[in-house]
Each structure stands twice: as structure tokens, then as C-alpha cells.
Amino acid sequence: MNGTAVGRVENYGYGQMSVKVTIASGKIVGLKVASLTTLESYSQQLEQQVVPILKSEVLQAQGTRISALSGATYTSEAYAYSIQSALDQLHFK
């Protein structure tokens, strides 16, 4: 299974986010924030710190069963939900 899909835009407490997922040989191999709108500069800085950690967790877990990061629960959930919608489009289990 190979392919790329962009998950739906998820609203969360500090803005909106969608994530582009790439699958190759039946594995999640790429995750990239496709769109990000934040309400304030602090949120933008938080995303820059949090997203790489979440990306690492998703790649390791090969799915969205990851722990929300303390202090970034809404961001973590939006990231995971957007990824899950992309995975659903790709019929990835």
C-alpha cells in the first residue's frame, strides 16, 4: 500500500491544523503539517516544539494511538484526528 493524503482540517483551542500523511510499503513514512493557522504567536511557537515530538510518536506507533503531550492536549488531539482522517482515506489499518 502506497499513497499520500491530507487529513481534514481540525479546529482546536488555538487554531486549525491539517496533516499530510505518506504511506509506503504499508508503513507510515511521512507526516507534514499541510496547513496551520494559529491565533497568536505563542501558539505558533508551541506548534514548532510539539509537532516534531508528535510526528516521532506517530511514526514509532505506526498509527494515532499516541499520548497527548502535557500542556498541548488540544494540539495533540487535532494532529492525531487529522492524521486518522488521512489514514482512513488511504484505507490504512
Phi and psi restraints in degrees (range 20) as a CNS / XPLOR table:
assign (resid 1 and name C) (resid 2 and name N)
       (resid 2 and name CA) (resid 2 and name C) 1.0 -134.3 20.0 2
assign (resid 2 and name N) (resid 2 and name CA)
       (resid 2 and name C) (resid 3 and name N) 1.0 151.5 20.0 2
assign (resid 2 and name C) (resid 3 and name N)
       (resid 3 and name CA) (resid 3 and name C) 1.0 158.7 20.0 2
assign (resid 3 and name N) (resid 3 and name CA)
       (resid 3 and name C) (resid 4 and name N) 1.0 171.8 20.0 2
assign (resid 3 and name C) (resid 4 and name N)
       (resid 4 and name CA) (resid 4 and name C) 1.0 -135.6 20.0 2
assign (resid 4 and name N) (resid 4 and name CA)
       (resid 4 and name C) (resid 5 and name N) 1.0 140.5 20.0 2
assign (resid 4 and name C) (resid 5 and name N)
       (resid 5 and name CA) (resid 5 and name C) 1.0 -148.2 20.0 2
assign (resid 5 and name N) (resid 5 and name CA)
       (resid 5 and name C) (resid 6 and name N) 1.0 150.8 20.0 2
assign (resid 5 and name C) (resid 6 and name N)
       (resid 6 and name CA) (resid 6 and name C) 1.0 -103.7 20.0 2
assign (resid 6 and name N) (resid 6 and name CA)
       (resid 6 and name C) (resid 7 and name N) 1.0 125.6 20.0 2
assign (resid 6 and name C) (resid 7 and name N)
       (resid 7 and name CA) (resid 7 and name C) 1.0 -69.9 20.0 2
assign (resid 7 and name N) (resid 7 and name CA)
       (resid 7 and name C) (resid 8 and name N) 1.0 163.8 20.0 2
assign (resid 7 and name C) (resid 8 and name N)
       (resid 8 and name CA) (resid 8 and name C) 1.0 -65.9 20.0 2
assign (resid 8 and name N) (resid 8 and name CA)
       (resid 8 and name C) (resid 9 and name N) 1.0 156.4 20.0 2
assign (resid 8 and name C) (resid 9 and name N)
       (resid 9 and name CA) (resid 9 and name C) 1.0 -73.0 20.0 2
assign (resid 9 and name N) (resid 9 and name CA)
       (resid 9 and name C) (resid 10 and name N) 1.0 124.6 20.0 2
assign (resid 9 and name C) (resid 10 and name N)
       (resid 10 and name CA) (resid 10 and name C) 1.0 -106.1 20.0 2
assign (resid 10 and name N) (resid 10 and name CA)
       (resid 10 and name C) (resid 11 and name N) 1.0 129.4 20.0 2
assign (resid 10 and name C) (resid 11 and name N)
       (resid 11 and name CA) (resid 11 and name C) 1.0 -84.2 20.0 2
assign (resid 11 and name N) (resid 11 and name CA)
       (resid 11 and name C) (resid 12 and name N) 1.0 140.0 20.0 2
assign (resid 11 and name C) (resid 12 and name N)
       (resid 12 and name CA) (resid 12 and name C) 1.0 -144.0 20.0 2
assign (resid 12 and name N) (resid 12 and name CA)
       (resid 12 and name C) (resid 13 and name N) 1.0 179.5 20.0 2
assign (resid 12 and name C) (resid 13 and name N)
       (resid 13 and name CA) (resid 13 and name C) 1.0 -55.0 20.0 2
assign (resid 13 and name N) (resid 13 and name CA)
       (resid 13 and name C) (resid 14 and name N) 1.0 -22.5 20.0 2
assign (resid 13 and name C) (resid 14 and name N)
       (resid 14 and name CA) (resid 14 and name C) 1.0 -121.7 20.0 2
assign (resid 14 and name N) (resid 14 and name CA)
       (resid 14 and name C) (resid 15 and name N) 1.0 7.6 20.0 2
assign (resid 14 and name C) (resid 15 and name N)
       (resid 15 and name CA) (resid 15 and name C) 1.0 154.1 20.0 2
assign (resid 15 and name N) (resid 15 and name CA)
       (resid 15 and name C) (resid 16 and name N) 1.0 -147.1 20.0 2
assign (resid 15 and name C) (resid 16 and name N)
       (resid 16 and name CA) (resid 16 and name C) 1.0 -137.1 20.0 2
assign (resid 16 and name N) (resid 16 and name CA)
       (resid 16 and name C) (resid 17 and name N) 1.0 150.6 20.0 2
assign (resid 16 and name C) (resid 17 and name N)
       (resid 17 and name CA) (resid 17 and name C) 1.0 -150.4 20.0 2
assign (resid 17 and name N) (resid 17 and name CA)
       (resid 17 and name C) (resid 18 and name N) 1.0 145.0 20.0 2
assign (resid 17 and name C) (resid 18 and name N)
       (resid 18 and name CA) (resid 18 and name C) 1.0 -135.8 20.0 2
assign (resid 18 and name N) (resid 18 and name CA)
       (resid 18 and name C) (resid 19 and name N) 1.0 153.2 20.0 2
assign (resid 18 and name C) (resid 19 and name N)
       (resid 19 and name CA) (resid 19 and name C) 1.0 -126.2 20.0 2
assign (resid 19 and name N) (resid 19 and name CA)
       (resid 19 and name C) (resid 20 and name N) 1.0 135.0 20.0 2
assign (resid 19 and name C) (resid 20 and name N)
       (resid 20 and name CA) (resid 20 and name C) 1.0 -93.7 20.0 2
assign (resid 20 and name N) (resid 20 and name CA)
       (resid 20 and name C) (resid 21 and name N) 1.0 129.7 20.0 2
assign (resid 20 and name C) (resid 21 and name N)
       (resid 21 and name CA) (resid 21 and name C) 1.0 -117.6 20.0 2
assign (resid 21 and name N) (resid 21 and name CA)
       (resid 21 and name C) (resid 22 and name N) 1.0 136.4 20.0 2
assign (resid 21 and name C) (resid 22 and name N)
       (resid 22 and name CA) (resid 22 and name C) 1.0 -118.9 20.0 2
assign (resid 22 and name N) (resid 22 and name CA)
       (resid 22 and name C) (resid 23 and name N) 1.0 130.7 20.0 2
assign (resid 22 and name C) (resid 23 and name N)
       (resid 23 and name CA) (resid 23 and name C) 1.0 -114.3 20.0 2
assign (resid 23 and name N) (resid 23 and name CA)
       (resid 23 and name C) (resid 24 and name N) 1.0 134.2 20.0 2
assign (resid 23 and name C) (resid 24 and name N)
       (resid 24 and name CA) (resid 24 and name C) 1.0 -140.9 20.0 2
assign (resid 24 and name N) (resid 24 and name CA)
       (resid 24 and name C) (resid 25 and name N) 1.0 134.7 20.0 2
assign (resid 24 and name C) (resid 25 and name N)
       (resid 25 and name CA) (resid 25 and name C) 1.0 51.1 20.0 2
assign (resid 25 and name N) (resid 25 and name CA)
       (resid 25 and name C) (resid 26 and name N) 1.0 39.2 20.0 2
assign (resid 25 and name C) (resid 26 and name N)
       (resid 26 and name CA) (resid 26 and name C) 1.0 73.8 20.0 2
assign (resid 26 and name N) (resid 26 and name CA)
       (resid 26 and name C) (resid 27 and name N) 1.0 16.2 20.0 2
assign (resid 26 and name C) (resid 27 and name N)
       (resid 27 and name CA) (resid 27 and name C) 1.0 -128.8 20.0 2
assign (resid 27 and name N) (resid 27 and name CA)
       (resid 27 and name C) (resid 28 and name N) 1.0 149.7 20.0 2
assign (resid 27 and name C) (resid 28 and name N)
       (resid 28 and name CA) (resid 28 and name C) 1.0 -74.6 20.0 2
assign (resid 28 and name N) (resid 28 and name CA)
       (resid 28 and name C) (resid 29 and name N) 1.0 117.9 20.0 2
assign (resid 28 and name C) (resid 29 and name N)
       (resid 29 and name CA) (resid 29 and name C) 1.0 -117.3 20.0 2
assign (resid 29 and name N) (resid 29 and name CA)
       (resid 29 and name C) (resid 30 and name N) 1.0 -14.0 20.0 2
assign (resid 29 and name C) (resid 30 and name N)
       (resid 30 and name CA) (resid 30 and name C) 1.0 -148.3 20.0 2
assign (resid 30 and name N) (resid 30 and name CA)
       (resid 30 and name C) (resid 31 and name N) 1.0 138.9 20.0 2
assign (resid 30 and name C) (resid 31 and name N)
       (resid 31 and name CA) (resid 31 and name C) 1.0 -138.3 20.0 2
assign (resid 31 and name N) (resid 31 and name CA)
       (resid 31 and name C) (resid 32 and name N) 1.0 129.2 20.0 2
assign (resid 31 and name C) (resid 32 and name N)
       (resid 32 and name CA) (resid 32 and name C) 1.0 -143.6 20.0 2
assign (resid 32 and name N) (resid 32 and name CA)
       (resid 32 and name C) (resid 33 and name N) 1.0 135.1 20.0 2
assign (resid 32 and name C) (resid 33 and name N)
       (resid 33 and name CA) (resid 33 and name C) 1.0 -67.7 20.0 2
assign (resid 33 and name N) (resid 33 and name CA)
       (resid 33 and name C) (resid 34 and name N) 1.0 116.7 20.0 2
assign (resid 33 and name C) (resid 34 and name N)
       (resid 34 and name CA) (resid 34 and name C) 1.0 -82.9 20.0 2
assign (resid 34 and name N) (resid 34 and name CA)
       (resid 34 and name C) (resid 35 and name N) 1.0 -36.7 20.0 2
assign (resid 34 and name C) (resid 35 and name N)
       (resid 35 and name CA) (resid 35 and name C) 1.0 -148.0 20.0 2
assign (resid 35 and name N) (resid 35 and name CA)
       (resid 35 and name C) (resid 36 and name N) 1.0 143.2 20.0 2
assign (resid 35 and name C) (resid 36 and name N)
       (resid 36 and name CA) (resid 36 and name C) 1.0 -148.1 20.0 2
assign (resid 36 and name N) (resid 36 and name CA)
       (resid 36 and name C) (resid 37 and name N) 1.0 123.3 20.0 2
assign (resid 36 and name C) (resid 37 and name N)
       (resid 37 and name CA) (resid 37 and name C) 1.0 -125.8 20.0 2
assign (resid 37 and name N) (resid 37 and name CA)
       (resid 37 and name C) (resid 38 and name N) 1.0 119.9 20.0 2
assign (resid 37 and name C) (resid 38 and name N)
       (resid 38 and name CA) (resid 38 and name C) 1.0 -115.5 20.0 2
assign (resid 38 and name N) (resid 38 and name CA)
       (resid 38 and name C) (resid 39 and name N) 1.0 154.7 20.0 2
assign (resid 38 and name C) (resid 39 and name N)
       (resid 39 and name CA) (resid 39 and name C) 1.0 -84.0 20.0 2
assign (resid 39 and name N) (resid 39 and name CA)
       (resid 39 and name C) (resid 40 and name N) 1.0 -18.1 20.0 2
assign (resid 39 and name C) (resid 40 and name N)
       (resid 40 and name CA) (resid 40 and name C) 1.0 -153.7 20.0 2
assign (resid 40 and name N) (resid 40 and name CA)
       (resid 40 and name C) (resid 41 and name N) 1.0 162.7 20.0 2
assign (resid 40 and name C) (resid 41 and name N)
       (resid 41 and name CA) (resid 41 and name C) 1.0 -66.1 20.0 2
assign (resid 41 and name N) (resid 41 and name CA)
       (resid 41 and name C) (resid 42 and name N) 1.0 -32.3 20.0 2
assign (resid 41 and name C) (resid 42 and name N)
       (resid 42 and name CA) (resid 42 and name C) 1.0 -59.2 20.0 2
assign (resid 42 and name N) (resid 42 and name CA)
       (resid 42 and name C) (resid 43 and name N) 1.0 -42.5 20.0 2
assign (resid 42 and name C) (resid 43 and name N)
       (resid 43 and name CA) (resid 43 and name C) 1.0 -63.1 20.0 2
assign (resid 43 and name N) (resid 43 and name CA)
       (resid 43 and name C) (resid 44 and name N) 1.0 -38.8 20.0 2
assign (resid 43 and name C) (resid 44 and name N)
       (resid 44 and name CA) (resid 44 and name C) 1.0 -61.5 20.0 2
assign (resid 44 and name N) (resid 44 and name CA)
       (resid 44 and name C) (resid 45 and name N) 1.0 -43.3 20.0 2
assign (resid 44 and name C) (resid 45 and name N)
       (resid 45 and name CA) (resid 45 and name C) 1.0 -65.0 20.0 2
assign (resid 45 and name N) (resid 45 and name CA)
       (resid 45 and name C) (resid 46 and name N) 1.0 -40.8 20.0 2
assign (resid 45 and name C) (resid 46 and name N)
       (resid 46 and name CA) (resid 46 and name C) 1.0 -60.6 20.0 2
assign (resid 46 and name N) (resid 46 and name CA)
       (resid 46 and name C) (resid 47 and name N) 1.0 -44.3 20.0 2
assign (resid 46 and name C) (resid 47 and name N)
       (resid 47 and name CA) (resid 47 and name C) 1.0 -59.2 20.0 2
assign (resid 47 and name N) (resid 47 and name CA)
       (resid 47 and name C) (resid 48 and name N) 1.0 -40.7 20.0 2
assign (resid 47 and name C) (resid 48 and name N)
       (resid 48 and name CA) (resid 48 and name C) 1.0 -64.5 20.0 2
assign (resid 48 and name N) (resid 48 and name CA)
       (resid 48 and name C) (resid 49 and name N) 1.0 -27.3 20.0 2
assign (resid 48 and name C) (resid 49 and name N)
       (resid 49 and name CA) (resid 49 and name C) 1.0 -87.4 20.0 2
assign (resid 49 and name N) (resid 49 and name CA)
       (resid 49 and name C) (resid 50 and name N) 1.0 -39.2 20.0 2
assign (resid 49 and name C) (resid 50 and name N)
       (resid 50 and name CA) (resid 50 and name C) 1.0 -81.5 20.0 2
assign (resid 50 and name N) (resid 50 and name CA)
       (resid 50 and name C) (resid 51 and name N) 1.0 -42.6 20.0 2
assign (resid 50 and name C) (resid 51 and name N)
       (resid 51 and name CA) (resid 51 and name C) 1.0 -58.4 20.0 2
assign (resid 51 and name N) (resid 51 and name CA)
       (resid 51 and name C) (resid 52 and name N) 1.0 -43.8 20.0 2
assign (resid 51 and name C) (resid 52 and name N)
       (resid 52 and name CA) (resid 52 and name C) 1.0 -60.5 20.0 2
assign (resid 52 and name N) (resid 52 and name CA)
       (resid 52 and name C) (resid 53 and name N) 1.0 -34.6 20.0 2
assign (resid 52 and name C) (resid 53 and name N)
       (resid 53 and name CA) (resid 53 and name C) 1.0 -68.3 20.0 2
assign (resid 53 and name N) (resid 53 and name CA)
       (resid 53 and name C) (resid 54 and name N) 1.0 -46.2 20.0 2
assign (resid 53 and name C) (resid 54 and name N)
       (resid 54 and name CA) (resid 54 and name C) 1.0 -61.9 20.0 2
assign (resid 54 and name N) (resid 54 and name CA)
       (resid 54 and name C) (resid 55 and name N) 1.0 -42.0 20.0 2
assign (resid 54 and name C) (resid 55 and name N)
       (resid 55 and name CA) (resid 55 and name C) 1.0 -57.6 20.0 2
assign (resid 55 and name N) (resid 55 and name CA)
       (resid 55 and name C) (resid 56 and name N) 1.0 -46.2 20.0 2
assign (resid 55 and name C) (resid 56 and name N)
       (resid 56 and name CA) (resid 56 and name C) 1.0 -60.5 20.0 2
assign (resid 56 and name N) (resid 56 and name CA)
       (resid 56 and name C) (resid 57 and name N) 1.0 -42.6 20.0 2
assign (resid 56 and name C) (resid 57 and name N)
       (resid 57 and name CA) (resid 57 and name C) 1.0 -64.6 20.0 2
assign (resid 57 and name N) (resid 57 and name CA)
       (resid 57 and name C) (resid 58 and name N) 1.0 -43.0 20.0 2
assign (resid 57 and name C) (resid 58 and name N)
       (resid 58 and name CA) (resid 58 and name C) 1.0 -65.2 20.0 2
assign (resid 58 and name N) (resid 58 and name CA)
       (resid 58 and name C) (resid 59 and name N) 1.0 -43.0 20.0 2
assign (resid 58 and name C) (resid 59 and name N)
       (resid 59 and name CA) (resid 59 and name C) 1.0 -63.1 20.0 2
assign (resid 59 and name N) (resid 59 and name CA)
       (resid 59 and name C) (resid 60 and name N) 1.0 -39.0 20.0 2
assign (resid 59 and name C) (resid 60 and name N)
       (resid 60 and name CA) (resid 60 and name C) 1.0 -69.6 20.0 2
assign (resid 60 and name N) (resid 60 and name CA)
       (resid 60 and name C) (resid 61 and name N) 1.0 -42.0 20.0 2
assign (resid 60 and name C) (resid 61 and name N)
       (resid 61 and name CA) (resid 61 and name C) 1.0 -79.4 20.0 2
assign (resid 61 and name N) (resid 61 and name CA)
       (resid 61 and name C) (resid 62 and name N) 1.0 -18.1 20.0 2
assign (resid 61 and name C) (resid 62 and name N)
       (resid 62 and name CA) (resid 62 and name C) 1.0 55.9 20.0 2
assign (resid 62 and name N) (resid 62 and name CA)
       (resid 62 and name C) (resid 63 and name N) 1.0 40.4 20.0 2
assign (resid 62 and name C) (resid 63 and name N)
       (resid 63 and name CA) (resid 63 and name C) 1.0 173.4 20.0 2
assign (resid 63 and name N) (resid 63 and name CA)
       (resid 63 and name C) (resid 64 and name N) 1.0 -173.2 20.0 2
assign (resid 63 and name C) (resid 64 and name N)
       (resid 64 and name CA) (resid 64 and name C) 1.0 -99.2 20.0 2
assign (resid 64 and name N) (resid 64 and name CA)
       (resid 64 and name C) (resid 65 and name N) 1.0 12.3 20.0 2
assign (resid 64 and name C) (resid 65 and name N)
       (resid 65 and name CA) (resid 65 and name C) 1.0 -82.7 20.0 2
assign (resid 65 and name N) (resid 65 and name CA)
       (resid 65 and name C) (resid 66 and name N) 1.0 77.7 20.0 2
assign (resid 65 and name C) (resid 66 and name N)
       (resid 66 and name CA) (resid 66 and name C) 1.0 -124.0 20.0 2
assign (resid 66 and name N) (resid 66 and name CA)
       (resid 66 and name C) (resid 67 and name N) 1.0 161.1 20.0 2
assign (resid 66 and name C) (resid 67 and name N)
       (resid 67 and name CA) (resid 67 and name C) 1.0 -85.2 20.0 2
assign (resid 67 and name N) (resid 67 and name CA)
       (resid 67 and name C) (resid 68 and name N) 1.0 137.7 20.0 2
assign (resid 67 and name C) (resid 68 and name N)
       (resid 68 and name CA) (resid 68 and name C) 1.0 -66.8 20.0 2
assign (resid 68 and name N) (resid 68 and name CA)
       (resid 68 and name C) (resid 69 and name N) 1.0 142.7 20.0 2
assign (resid 68 and name C) (resid 69 and name N)
       (resid 69 and name CA) (resid 69 and name C) 1.0 -80.9 20.0 2
assign (resid 69 and name N) (resid 69 and name CA)
       (resid 69 and name C) (resid 70 and name N) 1.0 135.2 20.0 2
assign (resid 69 and name C) (resid 70 and name N)
       (resid 70 and name CA) (resid 70 and name C) 1.0 -57.4 20.0 2
assign (resid 70 and name N) (resid 70 and name CA)
       (resid 70 and name C) (resid 71 and name N) 1.0 130.4 20.0 2
assign (resid 70 and name C) (resid 71 and name N)
       (resid 71 and name CA) (resid 71 and name C) 1.0 85.2 20.0 2
assign (resid 71 and name N) (resid 71 and name CA)
       (resid 71 and name C) (resid 72 and name N) 1.0 -4.6 20.0 2
assign (resid 71 and name C) (resid 72 and name N)
       (resid 72 and name CA) (resid 72 and name C) 1.0 -139.7 20.0 2
assign (resid 72 and name N) (resid 72 and name CA)
       (resid 72 and name C) (resid 73 and name N) 1.0 38.7 20.0 2
assign (resid 72 and name C) (resid 73 and name N)
       (resid 73 and name CA) (resid 73 and name C) 1.0 -60.8 20.0 2
assign (resid 73 and name N) (resid 73 and name CA)
       (resid 73 and name C) (resid 74 and name N) 1.0 -47.8 20.0 2
assign (resid 73 and name C) (resid 74 and name N)
       (resid 74 and name CA) (resid 74 and name C) 1.0 -63.3 20.0 2
assign (resid 74 and name N) (resid 74 and name CA)
       (resid 74 and name C) (resid 75 and name N) 1.0 -42.4 20.0 2
assign (resid 74 and name C) (resid 75 and name N)
       (resid 75 and name CA) (resid 75 and name C) 1.0 -62.9 20.0 2
assign (resid 75 and name N) (resid 75 and name CA)
       (resid 75 and name C) (resid 76 and name N) 1.0 -45.4 20.0 2
assign (resid 75 and name C) (resid 76 and name N)
       (resid 76 and name CA) (resid 76 and name C) 1.0 -59.0 20.0 2
assign (resid 76 and name N) (resid 76 and name CA)
       (resid 76 and name C) (resid 77 and name N) 1.0 -44.5 20.0 2
assign (resid 76 and name C) (resid 77 and name N)
       (resid 77 and name CA) (resid 77 and name C) 1.0 -66.6 20.0 2
assign (resid 77 and name N) (resid 77 and name CA)
       (resid 77 and name C) (resid 78 and name N) 1.0 -44.1 20.0 2
assign (resid 77 and name C) (resid 78 and name N)
       (resid 78 and name CA) (resid 78 and name C) 1.0 -61.5 20.0 2
assign (resid 78 and name N) (resid 78 and name CA)
       (resid 78 and name C) (resid 79 and name N) 1.0 -41.9 20.0 2
assign (resid 78 and name C) (resid 79 and name N)
       (resid 79 and name CA) (resid 79 and name C) 1.0 -61.0 20.0 2
assign (resid 79 and name N) (resid 79 and name CA)
       (resid 79 and name C) (resid 80 and name N) 1.0 -49.3 20.0 2
assign (resid 79 and name C) (resid 80 and name N)
       (resid 80 and name CA) (resid 80 and name C) 1.0 -65.6 20.0 2
assign (resid 80 and name N) (resid 80 and name CA)
       (resid 80 and name C) (resid 81 and name N) 1.0 -41.5 20.0 2
assign (resid 80 and name C) (resid 81 and name N)
       (resid 81 and name CA) (resid 81 and name C) 1.0 -64.7 20.0 2
assign (resid 81 and name N) (resid 81 and name CA)
       (resid 81 and name C) (resid 82 and name N) 1.0 -41.5 20.0 2
assign (resid 81 and name C) (resid 82 and name N)
       (resid 82 and name CA) (resid 82 and name C) 1.0 -65.2 20.0 2
assign (resid 82 and name N) (resid 82 and name CA)
       (resid 82 and name C) (resid 83 and name N) 1.0 -42.9 20.0 2
assign (resid 82 and name C) (resid 83 and name N)
       (resid 83 and name CA) (resid 83 and name C) 1.0 -61.1 20.0 2
assign (resid 83 and name N) (resid 83 and name CA)
       (resid 83 and name C) (resid 84 and name N) 1.0 -44.0 20.0 2
assign (resid 83 and name C) (resid 84 and name N)
       (resid 84 and name CA) (resid 84 and name C) 1.0 -61.5 20.0 2
assign (resid 84 and name N) (resid 84 and name CA)
       (resid 84 and name C) (resid 85 and name N) 1.0 -38.8 20.0 2
assign (resid 84 and name C) (resid 85 and name N)
       (resid 85 and name CA) (resid 85 and name C) 1.0 -66.9 20.0 2
assign (resid 85 and name N) (resid 85 and name CA)
       (resid 85 and name C) (resid 86 and name N) 1.0 -34.7 20.0 2
assign (resid 85 and name C) (resid 86 and name N)
       (resid 86 and name CA) (resid 86 and name C) 1.0 -67.3 20.0 2
assign (resid 86 and name N) (resid 86 and name CA)
       (resid 86 and name C) (resid 87 and name N) 1.0 -42.8 20.0 2
assign (resid 86 and name C) (resid 87 and name N)
       (resid 87 and name CA) (resid 87 and name C) 1.0 -61.7 20.0 2
assign (resid 87 and name N) (resid 87 and name CA)
       (resid 87 and name C) (resid 88 and name N) 1.0 -38.5 20.0 2
assign (resid 87 and name C) (resid 88 and name N)
       (resid 88 and name CA) (resid 88 and name C) 1.0 -62.8 20.0 2
assign (resid 88 and name N) (resid 88 and name CA)
       (resid 88 and name C) (resid 89 and name N) 1.0 -41.2 20.0 2
assign (resid 88 and name C) (resid 89 and name N)
       (resid 89 and name CA) (resid 89 and name C) 1.0 -60.6 20.0 2
assign (resid 89 and name N) (resid 89 and name CA)
       (resid 89 and name C) (resid 90 and name N) 1.0 -34.8 20.0 2
assign (resid 89 and name C) (resid 90 and name N)
       (resid 90 and name CA) (resid 90 and name C) 1.0 -87.9 20.0 2
assign (resid 90 and name N) (resid 90 and name CA)
       (resid 90 and name C) (resid 91 and name N) 1.0 -0.8 20.0 2
assign (resid 90 and name C) (resid 91 and name N)
       (resid 91 and name CA) (resid 91 and name C) 1.0 58.0 20.0 2
assign (resid 91 and name N) (resid 91 and name CA)
       (resid 91 and name C) (resid 92 and name N) 1.0 39.1 20.0 2
assign (resid 91 and name C) (resid 92 and name N)
       (resid 92 and name CA) (resid 92 and name C) 1.0 -90.0 20.0 2
assign (resid 92 and name N) (resid 92 and name CA)
       (resid 92 and name C) (resid 93 and name N) 1.0 129.2 20.0 2
